[in-house]
Amino acid sequence: MGVTFGLNGQPQVGTARLDGAVQGFAMGRLGGFVGARRRVYIGGAGLLAGAGVTANDKLALQMQAVLLDLEYAHPVGRAKRVEIVGGGFLVGARETLRIRAEAQRPICAAHSSSALVSQRGGAGAGGRVGLHVLLGARKNHEIGVRLSTAILGFGQGTAAAGCEPPFSQLDVPRARWLVLVDSGYSFRF
């Protein structure tokens, strides 16, 4: 069980009319170790990501995701308190475009009364490498840092009747590459 914080970068996302090429995120992880040596981790995670504000008139690109993780940890050193980690994950994601206080609502916004302009679902897969340091007498406290990369694909998105979805109007690609860097704490039972 753990919590991590990090940044994700999406090089294919333009920044002229929206914030979201770089997003900060918080992720909660829950899973367990299996096998005779307890080196294989199977678990899941929930991720919430949002962009910082560069201009109040820009739309904000946000993402919510659920991940299914599989990792292998290789301990190093005599005390085996450091682990080199490699693994992969599957992702189910939801992406939203939202207006900010000073932004004008796009004509093709699917929702006319809330801050939500458009939303779309997607999925993908990725891999990661990382480094964990185990603390405590029973090695049940983990401080870790991970570098992940993923390919995600999304649907067209919602729009007002007869309109092209706002994601297309803003040139937000339906398929793209993400790079994620995170650091956090996990408690091991």
Secondary structure, 3 states (H helix, E strand, C coil): CEEEEEEEECCCCCCCCEECCEEEEEEEEEEEEECCCCCEEEEEEEEEEEECCCCCCCEEEEEEEEEEEEEEEEEECCCCCEEEEEEEEEEEEEEEEECCCCCCCCCCCCCCCCCEEEEEEEEEEEEEEEEEEEECCCCCEEEEEEEEEEEEEECCCCCCCCCCCHHHHCCCCCEEEEEEEEEEEEECC
